[in-house]
Amino acid sequence: MAGFFGTAGHAVVYDMHEKKNFAMSQLEILEIFETTFYEEIDKATHLPSIAPSFGSIQDQFDEMSAGYVTLIQGYQTKKENTEFMSTIHEQLFVLEFPVEILDEYGNITNETFMFTGQIDQGGYYPDGVFALRDIKFRQDAFRPSRTEFDLDIQMTVYSAAMKWGVPSCEACRPTYDAEGERVYNGPCEACEAKIGTPQWPQKYPEISQLIWMRDYERRTKDRYAKMIKDPLKRKEFSSITGRKVIREVINPKWEDGYKKGDYKGPGLIKTVRSPSAIEIFMADVINICINIRNGVFYRNPGEKCNFWCRYREQCVRGVEADIDELTEEKAMVYGTLDPFDE
């Protein structure tokens, strides 16, 4: 379900930049959001799962849509968003990457790895900086650290695609035929016309930014209480009780903490990669692809194992299977050993 809500949110942001309208009312945002949401539902081959607490898709939409509208309202108040001149909007792309593969016998074969994706935003800031921007409506549990974003594989591929790839559309994007063979005859005439223009300038982004939409939620209370009991326990007369009580003073922490109504975060996570860094990171991506082609997989434990990896059970069972196999091998070896053999 989150995917459908995210797609609807992207549509509103797209419309906002396309029409340069950053003063959308709550009703305007909701109208585009709702229209896109149900269009995606109608196109889906499988309906999304409804949360247990809701009786229908409509019930869940009615409950959750207001939160997304609030995030988008926060987005349109930020200067770094209103000043950004988005020339690339929700643009599909194809990146064909030629690779020389050396097999175990020393033979070299030439292959082309094809990457596809969709760039949320690309364009320019008023100072002329060319930026790649990716918009996420995901929960904070998925928020990457600055280091993780510096090494992010998606941004590596997308940065390379902006330089070496070509735009794509529904008419010319790669597909598979009935036999499972890949078919790609793009770019079509319309997509090719974008190349070399602001719609696809074929240059590396100078900065890459993650727009974390959850940061545009408003705080519902101050981080620290403004008034606290005097730590020195000094007293003053209370007109309410008619006797002396420990007076209240301003909390020294209050000024430094967030306040009710503040945004939950900055909204932007930025990384800067030189062209040479992008090429080095892309080489890492290619190595991963080669391993996948060769059926080479290895465990890579981390926080993701705990809450979103869909292969967690298979991974753990694989360890158990390896242990069982190893135990059996040892049993066979130990069972044939003569302890008195010299």
N, C-alpha and C positions, 0 to 999 in steps of 0.2 A: 504493500500500500504506500509505503514511503516513496517509492519510485514514481508513482502517479502524482503524488503531491509535489515532489521535486520538479517533475516535468512541467506541471502547471505553474509553479513558481518561476521557473526559467522563462516561460512564455510571457509572464508579466514584465520581468526585467528586460527581455528582448523588446517588447512593445514600448517600454519606457525610454530606452535608448534610441529606438528607431524613430519615435515621434518627438524625442527630446522633451518629453513631458515628465518633469521630476516634481510635480505638484499634484500627483494623482490623489483623489479622495479615496477613502476606505471603500466606498461603493464601487468606484471605477476599478480598483484593484481586484475586489471580490468578483466582479462581473467577468473579467478576463480569466481570472483564476478558475472560476467554476466552469466556464465554457470549455476551457482547455482540458480540465480534469475529466469531464464527461466525454469529451471527444476521444481522449486516450482510452477511457473505459470501453467505449464503443468499438475501438480498433483492436482491442486486446483479444488474443486468442484464448487466454485464460484470465478469469477474473481474479483480482487480488484477494488475499485472505483477509477476512474481517476480524478485527480484534474481538476477543470473547465478550467484552463489556458492551458491544454494539449489536443491534439486531439487523442492520443492513448497511450497505455502502453509504446510503444517504445519511443515516444516523452518524456514521463515523465522519463523514465530510462536514456535517453541520457542527460537530463538536470540535474538530481539529482545524478547520479552514481559518478560523479567526486568528489562531496563532501564527499561521503562515502570512496572513495579511499584515499582522503587526511587524513581522520580520522585514517584509518588503517596504513597509512605511519607514522603518528605520534606515533601510538601504538608501532610500531616496533623499534622506536628510543629510547624508555625508558628502562633504565637498569632493573627496577623492573619487566618488562615484558620479556625481553630477558633472564634474569637469572632464571626466574621461570621455574621449571621442572614440566610440566603438565603431570601427569600420568593418570588423569581422564579427558576425553574429551567428551563433549556433551553426557553424560551418562544418559540414562533413569534409573529411580529407582522406587521401590515399598516399601513403609513403612506401615506395618500392625501394628496398635496400639490398643491393647486390652483395653477396658474401662468397668468399672462397673457403671451402670446407676441406680440411685435411683429415683423411680417414686413418685408421690404425696401420694401414699398409703404406702410408706416405703418398697416396693418390689425392690429387686436388680436384674437387668438383665445384662448379659454379652454380650457385642457387640465388634466387631472389626472395627475400622475406618481405611479405606485404603487411603493413600496419594500417589499420583504419581507426577512425575515431571521430569525435565531434568537438570542435573548439567552441567553448561558451562565448568568449570575448577576446578580441584582439584589437589593438588600436593605439592611440596616442594620448599622452598627457599634454597639457598646455606648453610644457618645456620641451616637447618634441620627443620624449622618451617613448620608444615602442615597447608595448607590454602585452604579455599573454596573461589572461585572467581566467581562472577556473572557479565556478560558483558551486558551493556545496550547502545543501540544506540539512545535512546529516546531524545526528545527535552528537553531543560533546564527547561521548565515549570514543568516537572515531577521530577526534581531532588530532592531527599530527603535531609533533613537536617541531621546532624550527629545524633541528638537525634532520629529522625524518623528511621534512619537506625539501630540504637542500638536496636530498638523495632520491626524491620521489621518481619512480619509474614512469608514471604517466606524464609528468611534466617534462621528463627527458625526451620521450617519444614525441610529444606535442611540439616541443621546441625544435627538434630536428625536422619535424614535418613542416613547420612554418618556413623553413629554409629550403628543404629539398623535396617536399611533397607537393601535391597539387590538390586544388579544391575538388569536391565531389558533390553529387546531388542524388536524389532518389532515382533519377533516370539513368545515371551512369555509374553508380556505386557498384563495387564488386558483389557478385552473387555466386551461387552454386547451382549447377544444372542437376538434372535428375540422376546422373551417374556420380554426383558428388565432386565433379571437377569445377575448379574455380573459373569464373567467367568475368573478365574485366576488359572493357573496350574504351575506358575513359582516358582523359577527361572529355566530356562532350563539348560542343561548341560554346555553350553558355558558360561552362566552368572554365574553359580555356581562356575565355575573354577576360576573366578576373585576374589572371596571372600577370604580375607586374603592375597592378593597380593597387590603390589602398585596400581593396577588398581581399587581395592576396599578394602582398609585396615581395614575397619570397626572400625574407630576411630573418635572421635569428632575433628573438625577442631580447631586448636589453635587460628586462626584468620579468620575472614570473610571479604572479600573485594568486594566492588562494583567498577567495572571498568567503569567509566563514559566517554564514547567515545567522547562525544561532547567537552570534555576538550582538546582534541587533535587538535582542530581547531586552526589556527594561527591568531593572532591579525593583523588587516590590517592597524592600525595606533597607534601611541603613545597615552597613556592615557592623558598626558598633553603635551602642546606645549613646545618644548625645549627652545625657546627664547621668551621673553616677553619684553614689554616696561619697562624701569627702574621705579620701584615704587617711587623712590625719584626724578623722573623727571629730572635727570641730562642729560645735552645735550652734543653733540659732533658734529663736523663738518662733513657734508655729501658731499662726492665728486660727488654724483649723483645730488643733488638739489642745491649744492653750498651754503648752509646755514646750521645753526645749527638746529639739530633735537634731540628729546629725544632718547637717545641711547638704544640699546637692550642689555639685560643681560640674563644669564642662569636662567631659571625658577627653583626655589628651590624645587618645587614639582616634577619636571621632573625625577630626579634620583629615587624617590620612586615609581613612577607609572610604569605600564607595558609598554613595548616597542613593536613597530611593529615587527612581527615575533615571539613574545613570544606565548607559548601555553595559551589557555584561562583558564586552571585550572590544578590542580595536577594530574587528571586522576584517582586517587584512593581515595575512602572513606572507612575507616577501622573501624571495630568493633571487640571487643574481648569479648567473652562470656565463662564463666566457664561452665563445665558440669552441675552444679547445676542450673545455670541461664537458660541454655537451657531447662532443665526439668521443671522449673517454667513457662517459657514462653510457653512451649508446653502444659502445663495444661490450660493456657489461650486459646490456639487454640482449645483444646478439648471442652472447655466450649462453644466456639463460634459454634462448630459443633453440639453440643447437642442442643443449641438454634435453629439452623437451622432445625434440625430433628424435633423439637417440634413446629416449625412454629412461633418461637418467634423472632421478628425483632424490632429494635428500631432505631430512627433517630440518626445519628452521624455526626452533621454538621461540616464542616471545609472547607479548600480551595478547596478541591476536588469537592465540590458541584458546584463551579462556572464554571469549565471548562472541566470536563471529566465524571462526574457521569451520566450514561445513564438513571438513575431512578429518576432524579431530578423532572420531571413533576409529576410522580406518587406520589412522596413523598409529594410534595406541595399539590396536589389534595387530598391526604389522610388527610392532616391537615384540609382542607376545609370541607371534608366529616365529620370528627370528630366534627368540629365546628357546622355544620348544624345539626348533630344528637344531640349534646348537647343542642343547641338552641331549638330544637323541644321538648326535654325532659323537659327543663325549662318551655317552654310555656304550656305544659300539666300540670305541677305542679302548675305554677302560675295561670293557668286558673281555677283550681279547689279550690284555696284558697279563703276563705271568709275573707276579710279584717276586718270585724266587728265581726268575731268569737272570743269569749273569752274562 
